[in-house]
Amino acid sequence: MNELDTIRIFLKVAELDSFSGAARRLGLPNATVSSAVRQLEASLGTRLLQRTTRRVQLTQEGEAYYARSRELVADFDALRAMFRSGADVLTGRLRIDMSVAMAARIVLPRLGGFMALHPQLLVDLGTADRRVDVIREGYDVVLRAGPLQDSSLVARPLGSYRLVNCASPAYLREYGTPRTLDDLGQHRVVHYDAQLGGSAPGWEWFDAESGQTRTAPVGASLTVNGTVAYELACVAGLGMIQAPEAGLRERLREGSLVEVLPPYRPAPMPVSFVYPTRRHVPARSLAFMDWAQTVLAPYLV
């Protein structure tokens, strides 16, 4: 086993927080994976992973080595691909992440076209309703909605989702249709909170006169932490929601959801691709971002 193979094993253990998980993913015996990491640590003269009976965690030195070695392996793969026959053919594994709704409604129905263009490319698609750690979890490209916070990542802005306020016909029959912000006192929302209890519900809208987002109090009897549950709770008549129109377009067209309070919509939500800082971005990542930008364009403002 050469040093590059050993580094790849270390990267997989770090990404999965598990020796046995890395062994299964790589198709290697557990003993081979453990031995490779021990040899790597011995050659470097430092501990990269802290092992306990319950988990595997990167040390401070391991964090630094992980970030740099991941870039080096990616650069090596890109360099090797340059001199293969058919240099324009995309190969390797592309690891991407986006919301469940975006994957289900927009990307997955069209992804076959992208994969047909690049039949030698392997795609891992994550659909976690949480903010994944792009570097720590080994993602090449993440489609992220909302303000960006991690300055260690490169961002490629795409535009913004138009947000709409929605309720189901059943909800409106029971509670009436709100016309003004003052009506919110007689209404309820489905509250989205990734932490389940970490924030208070409110009705957000963009005040064009001041150029600021404002919030009005509103009650919520249900809090969810997933985008699918958020949408389905609204369809079931459990409360109003504020969500990207891109994911609700079909619901609005068929009438299972109805837009309410159009003068009091939230500000558009920025949408970006984010990816690890690198001198050379893999061709497979660039190809996917170019393709996805075209697919998403009709849903952005």
Secondary structure, DSSP 8 states (H G I E B T S, - for coil): --HHHHHHHHHHHHHHT-HHHHHHHHT--HHHHHHHHHHHHHHHTS--EEE-SS-EEE-HHHHHHHHHHHHHHHHHHHHHHHTSSSTTS--EEEEEE--HHHIIIIIHHHHHHHHHH-TTEEEEEE--SS---TTTTT-SEEEEES----TTEEEEEEEEE-EEEEE-HHHHHHH----SGGGGGG-EEEEE-TTSSSS---EEEEETTTTEEEEE--EEEEEESSHHHHHHHHHTTS-BEEEEHHHHHHHHHHTSSEE--GGG----EEEEEEEE--SS--HHHHHHHHHHHHHHGGG--
